[in-house]
Amino acid sequence: MAETKKLAIIASQGTLDWAYPPFILASTAAAMDMEAVIFFTFYGLPLLKKEIDARVAPHSNPAMPMKMPFGSKEFQNFNWPIPNFVSGNMPGFESMATMMMKETFKQKGVATIEQLRSMCLEFGVRFIACQMTMEVFGFEKEEFIDGVEYGGAATFLEYAADANISLFI
């Protein structure tokens, strides 16, 4: 009998665009009968909060395509050729980009972060919150969803040492 494959992911970012990969990859791995663990540390930790307020951060992502067909159908024919130095400094651009990305994902039938996170839990993906990061940033267990484990790097590395695939996101 073949041994179950294992996926180990470190989620260290909490912006909207960085929130998708760990949940998509972990839920897909689980659907493929793989074990999956996501270790949430530093800025990835807020993805475990009951209410996720993930935003697009164009100023920290110079590769963000500013010609992406964001928003509702009437705006999707427009190109958005906005230079990064402007998008990162323009008041309100982060909120606008977040709203437009969420709307585009909705129109394209992409699951929300919360839906993907729930799917992961339903599929048995383990979520480990970094205890050290919680202490450093002042997070309390009560802020997080049910089903989260708490541990440090050693907890994650015990699992990751035997993983077939390890990703840092």
C-alpha positions as CSV (number, residue, x, y, z in Angstrom):
1,M,0.0,0.0,0.0
2,A,1.4,3.4,-1.0
3,E,2.3,5.9,1.7
4,T,0.1,9.0,1.9
5,K,1.9,12.1,0.4
6,K,2.3,15.1,2.7
7,L,2.2,18.8,1.9
8,A,3.7,21.4,4.3
9,I,3.0,25.1,3.8
10,I,4.3,28.1,5.7
11,A,1.8,31.0,5.2
12,S,3.6,34.2,6.1
13,Q,1.6,36.9,4.2
14,G,-1.9,38.1,4.9
15,T,-2.8,40.3,1.9
16,L,-5.6,39.2,-0.3
17,D,-3.4,38.1,-3.2
18,W,-1.1,36.1,-0.8
19,A,-4.1,34.6,1.2
20,Y,-5.3,32.5,-1.8
21,P,-2.3,30.2,-2.5
22,P,-2.0,28.4,0.8
23,F,-5.7,27.6,1.0
24,I,-6.0,26.7,-2.7
25,L,-2.9,24.4,-2.5
26,A,-3.9,22.8,0.8
27,S,-7.5,22.2,-0.2
28,T,-6.4,20.7,-3.6
29,A,-3.8,18.5,-1.9
30,A,-6.5,17.2,0.5
31,A,-8.9,16.6,-2.4
32,M,-6.1,14.5,-3.9
33,D,-5.9,12.4,-0.7
34,M,-2.7,14.1,0.6
35,E,-2.2,15.2,4.1
36,A,-1.7,19.0,4.4
37,V,-0.6,21.3,7.1
38,I,-0.4,25.1,7.0
39,F,1.8,26.9,9.5
40,F,0.6,30.5,9.9
41,T,3.3,32.9,11.0
42,F,3.9,36.6,11.1
43,Y,1.6,38.4,8.7
44,G,-0.2,35.2,7.7
45,L,-1.6,34.8,11.2
46,P,-4.6,37.1,10.6
47,L,-5.9,34.6,8.1
48,L,-7.0,32.5,11.1
49,K,-9.1,35.3,12.5
50,K,-12.8,34.9,12.6
51,E,-13.2,37.9,10.4
52,I,-10.7,38.2,7.6
53,D,-9.9,41.7,6.4
54,A,-7.4,40.9,3.7
55,R,-6.6,43.7,1.3
56,V,-4.6,44.0,-1.9
57,A,-1.3,45.8,-1.3
58,P,-0.2,47.2,-4.7
59,H,2.7,49.1,-3.2
60,S,4.3,45.8,-2.0
61,N,3.7,43.9,-5.2
62,P,5.5,45.5,-8.1
63,A,4.4,42.6,-10.4
64,M,0.7,43.4,-9.9
65,P,-0.8,43.7,-13.4
66,M,-2.3,47.1,-13.7
67,K,-4.0,46.1,-16.9
68,M,-6.0,43.3,-15.3
69,P,-9.7,43.4,-16.1
70,F,-10.8,44.4,-12.7
71,G,-14.3,45.1,-11.6
72,S,-17.7,45.0,-13.2
73,K,-18.3,44.1,-16.8
74,E,-18.6,47.7,-18.0
75,F,-15.1,48.4,-16.6
76,Q,-13.4,45.2,-17.8
77,N,-12.8,46.7,-21.3
78,F,-10.7,49.5,-19.9
79,N,-7.0,49.1,-19.3
80,W,-5.7,50.3,-16.0
81,P,-2.2,51.4,-17.0
82,I,-1.3,52.9,-13.6
83,P,2.4,52.9,-12.7
84,N,3.2,51.1,-9.4
85,F,4.8,54.2,-7.8
86,V,1.4,55.9,-8.2
87,S,-0.7,52.9,-7.2
88,G,1.2,52.5,-4.0
89,N,0.9,56.2,-3.0
90,M,-2.5,57.1,-4.3
91,P,-4.9,57.6,-1.4
92,G,-7.7,55.1,-1.5
93,F,-6.1,52.9,-4.2
94,E,-5.6,49.9,-1.9
95,S,-9.4,49.9,-1.0
96,M,-10.3,50.4,-4.7
97,A,-8.0,47.6,-5.8
98,T,-9.3,45.3,-3.1
99,M,-12.9,45.9,-4.0
100,M,-12.2,45.4,-7.7
101,M,-10.3,42.2,-7.2
102,K,-13.0,40.8,-4.9
103,E,-15.6,41.7,-7.5
104,T,-13.6,40.1,-10.3
105,F,-13.1,36.9,-8.4
106,K,-16.8,36.8,-7.6
107,Q,-17.8,37.3,-11.2
108,K,-15.3,34.5,-12.2
109,G,-16.7,32.1,-9.7
110,V,-13.6,32.0,-7.5
111,A,-14.3,31.0,-3.9
112,T,-13.7,33.6,-1.2
113,I,-10.8,33.2,1.3
114,E,-13.3,32.2,4.0
115,Q,-14.9,29.6,1.7
116,L,-11.5,28.1,0.9
117,R,-10.5,28.1,4.6
118,S,-13.7,26.3,5.5
119,M,-13.1,23.8,2.7
120,C,-9.6,23.1,4.1
121,L,-11.0,22.4,7.6
122,E,-13.7,20.1,6.1
123,F,-11.0,18.2,4.2
124,G,-8.9,17.8,7.4
125,V,-6.1,20.3,6.6
126,R,-4.3,21.1,9.9
127,F,-3.9,24.8,10.7
128,I,-1.0,25.6,13.1
129,A,-0.8,29.1,14.5
130,C,2.8,30.2,15.4
131,Q,2.8,30.6,19.2
132,M,5.8,32.9,19.1
133,T,4.2,35.2,16.6
134,M,1.0,35.3,18.6
135,E,3.0,36.4,21.7
136,V,5.0,39.0,19.7
137,F,2.0,40.6,18.0
138,G,-0.4,40.1,21.0
139,F,-2.9,37.8,19.3
140,E,-5.3,35.8,21.6
141,K,-6.7,32.3,20.8
142,E,-10.2,33.7,21.1
143,E,-9.6,35.8,18.0
144,F,-9.2,32.7,15.8
145,I,-11.6,30.3,14.3
146,D,-12.2,26.9,15.8
147,G,-10.0,24.0,14.7
148,V,-6.6,25.8,15.0
149,E,-3.7,24.1,16.7
150,Y,-1.0,26.2,18.5
151,G,2.7,25.5,18.4
152,G,6.1,26.7,17.5
153,A,8.5,26.0,14.7
154,A,9.4,22.6,16.2
155,T,5.7,21.5,15.9
156,F,5.7,22.4,12.2
157,L,9.1,21.0,11.5
158,E,8.2,17.6,13.0
159,Y,5.6,17.4,10.2
160,A,7.6,19.1,7.5
161,A,10.6,16.8,8.0
162,D,8.5,14.0,6.5
163,A,6.6,16.0,3.9
164,N,7.0,15.3,0.2
165,I,6.3,18.9,-0.7
166,S,7.3,22.0,1.4
167,L,6.3,25.5,0.4
168,F,7.0,29.0,1.8
169,I,4.3,31.4,0.8
